[in-house]
Amino acid sequence: MPLKTLFLNPPSFENFDGGASSRWPATREIESFWYPVWLAYPAGMLEGSRLLDAPAHHVSGEETIQIAKDYEFLVLFTSTPGFPGDIRLVTAIKEINPKIKIAFVGPHVTVLPERSLRECPAIDFIVRKEFDYAVTDFAKGKPLDEILGVSFLRDGQIVHTADQPAIQDLDSLPHVTEIYKRDLTIKNYNVPFLLYPFVSLYSTRGCPAQCTFCLWPQTLSGHPWRKRSSDDVASEMAKAKELFPEVKEFFFDDDTFNIQKARTVELCAKLKPLGLTWSCTSRVTTDYETLKAMKEAGCRLLIVGYESGDQQILKNIKKGATVERARQFTKDCHKLGLVIHGDFILGLPGETHETIENTIKFAKELDVETIQVSVAHAYPGTELWDYAMKNGFITAETKMLDEGGHQLAQIQYPGLPADVIMESVHRFYDEYYFRPKAVYRILRKAVFNSGERKRLYKEAKSFMKLRASRNKWVKDKRKEDNSASTTQPVGA
């Protein structure tokens, strides 16, 4: 029998979606959680294991410590903003269960393995990049020295085994939806723009795009694109339809429909007979014919990373797309009846007061159904991190999150202080959603659906609470900056 293993997306800030598949680890404007897809794979490979997604199931730190008492091996998916709290948690777990072995996985420890190990003696080892086989091999008794892609301390010295090759045969991995059924409560997963309840899964790993800010391909999954067979994907979705008859929508949280047209057409042909509603991420480079095939196969919504309305910024971040192409893509989607959730980022390299205004104007011109506005965060291991550090744009005082886990402006540029970026985020939302056209769209949806009405009320309360918090942070920051400038000695 393998070690009795607990796969943990750890508790953190309230509503903190910071672990196993969140692109921007943070507390959300509106309570929402993505499924811990990365942890679900190895959880399905070990007999007697359990996948615990503490944030989504509102499991506290104390409860997690008590649960961990019954396990021999803990695999924790950490994040840069969540790491300080995660090491306090496992230190407490080790105190109450000294024999337990603890492995940390995820982008943060992949990039900073030695520092992470030295900061927390309770961590027995770290797995760099993909960790499916490394943690399962360890649980089955394989010595650390013989496992590829791990880092650990021996007699105070760091030991790194050779890198493991990226997994090529994705069909050999378990179906994560079966692990959701075993260990998770799907009603706890809500994303405002997806139908409720929903289930998410991957059909590929890796992304060849070179976006400088994107965490996953630069740290965990790599750029080489690897795909599951279309038969395997369709098989999982057909089974999931039986496992979760209440599910309204399936979501592909990867880039399967953006990279290879032939692959998309092939997969859509397998999905169409299933009669399912599904959504996915998309790049604006996807052409009309591909979008049409997706729509006919049951696609409802696309999450689209527009990022900015300024062409130079898109070039700076190596987005591989143009503003004009984004316009045409949006027109194509609307023509086909595809819903769009648009993602925008403020504070990317080259951002100025003018480019922020351009992006807000651009978003209103596109007029997609819903938007998310994020603050640019430079994560260790990304090209954006190297750029920001080299140019001194990340200061010692700049935190990634506030005390509630919400995003703060971590990067500051000359002439564009953090408070301006933060203020621009909620102004972006205000200008976008308080337009008559946007208000009508929201109210029309709520009028004819009582479930949506309740959901909208809850989400509006959460958003307004965060909006007030952002405003307070901006005022406090400006007061602090003004106080510092008035007390500075003359000639300093």
Secondary structure, DSSP 8 states (H G I E B T S, - for coil): ----EEEEE---STTEE-STT-SS-EE-SS------HHHHHHHTTSTT-EEEETTTTT--HHHHHHHHTT-SEEEEE--TTTHHHHHHHHHHHHHH-TT-EEEEESHHHHHSHHHHHHH-TT--EEE-S--HHHHHHHHTT--GGGSTTEEEEETTEEEE---------GGGS--HHHHHHHH--GGG---TTS-SSEEEE-SEE------TT-HHHHHTS-SS-EE--HHHHHHHHHHHHHH-TT--EEEE-SSTTTS-HHHHHHHHHHHGGGT--EEEEE-TT--HHHHHHHHHTTEEEEEEEEE-S-HHHHHHTT----HHHHHHHHHHHHHHT-EEEEEEEES-TT--HHHHHHHHHHHHHH--SEEEEEE----TTSHHHHHHHHTT-B-TT--SB-TTS-B---B-BTTB-HHHHHHHHHHHHHHHHTSHHHHHHHHHHHHT-HHHHHHHHHHHHHHHHHHHHHHHHHHHHHHHHHHHHHHS-TT-
